[in-house]
Amino acid sequence: MSAASLPAILPDPTGAATPVEFAERLRALMTTRRRSLDSVAKRSKDAGTPISRATVHNLITAGGTPRQETVLGFLRGCGVPPREQIRWLITFNEIHPDGRRRP
């Protein structure tokens, strides 16, 4: 990946304080890992935590309040290892305390 194609926002949850900032970091993660909306949705299903293409879009555009399980599906769909997922979920819970609700 060339310097010109690197995202301006780093794919790291650290420092995200708002839903929009968190969504920007999720988008950067998806871009850095060279994933499309469809590939994240497919890989999340393969990982056992299926989310739809529309849900992936909502996550990276801050469309609504996501559930923790949805973010986990996104992270798995991007191929994020479990140890890294923890940092993302901690930040998610700080920004979206209501996102821990069960469906």
HUZI-V527301 format. One line per field, one symbol per residue. ss: DSSP state (~ for helix, > for strand, _ for the rest). psi: psi as a letter, one per 20 degrees, with the letter a starting at -180 (. if undefined). burial: # if it has 24 or more other ideal C-beta (glycine too) atoms within 12 Angstrom, else .. A space follows every 50 residues. Layout:
ss: ???
psi: ???
burial: ???
This chain:
ss: __~~~_____________~~~~~~~~~~~~~~____~~~~~~~~~~____ __~~~~~~~~~______~~~~~~~~~~____~~~~~~~~~~~~~~_~~~~ ___
psi: prhhjqqhpqmpipipirhghghhhgghggghjlqrgghggghhghijmp qrghggghgijknaorqhhgggggghhikpqhhhhggghggghhhmhiii qq.
burial: ........#.#.#..#..#.###########.#.#.#..##.##....#. #.#.######.....###############....#.###.##..##..#. ...
